[in-house]
Amino acid sequence: MKLAFCVEDDTDEDVFRVLLSRIWKTEIIPHKVQYRIRRGGWASALELAPRVAREAHRGGLDGAVFAIDNDGAHPTHSPAHKEVVKGCRFCELHAAAQINEPLSWPRPGLPALRYFFAVPVQSLETWLLLGRGHDFKGDSEVLGRDPAGRAKLKRLLYGMEHPDRDTMRKAALPLAESLDVGALAKTSSSFADFLTQLR
């Protein structure tokens, strides 16, 4: 399955690729063009999303994954959000991608496009730490709302606040390859949202 990834960095793409491959039991081939949300780039994510959605169609891909950390945004997403809720990163990213447009375009000989949205609460590190069995003592949705909390999550997962890409991959990929997705869905509502889309 060929997908475009609209994510924050290379490690995020690798983690999502591994998770999708495990859940779907198929090889995930990233689009040759890398779409990266610039650091601190919520505005960048909203600007980039519709381009990625359209490119998935133009490039003959199977779809795209849009992912950005929640980083303390309020409110966090809920299935009760039937309309776009202002401040909810999931709702706003989904709306910004304007997926109805490319979904309406013909794709002769190709399967229907599929788009997936992930907003880990509070960050992808939270998902991986929960998957590793870290006990947040009920604070998994709180830790990471501010810069100090995000630095702590990085220390817990990578052993340092500013890991290089190699260090991040060495810590993150084995967790993504081995985590129990069902158990993680029970401890993280943001992961449960993502898993529901995939299934």
Protein Blocks (a to p, Z undefined) as FASTA:
>chain_A
ZZddddfblklmmmmmmmmmmmnopacdddfbdcdddehilmlmmmmmmmmmmmmmmnop
abdcddddfklpacdddfklmbccehiaklmmmmmnommmmmmpccehiacddddddddd
fbfklmmmmmnopaeehplmmgopamklmmmmmmmmnopabdcfklmmmmmmmmmmmmcf
klmmmmmmklmmmmmmmZZ
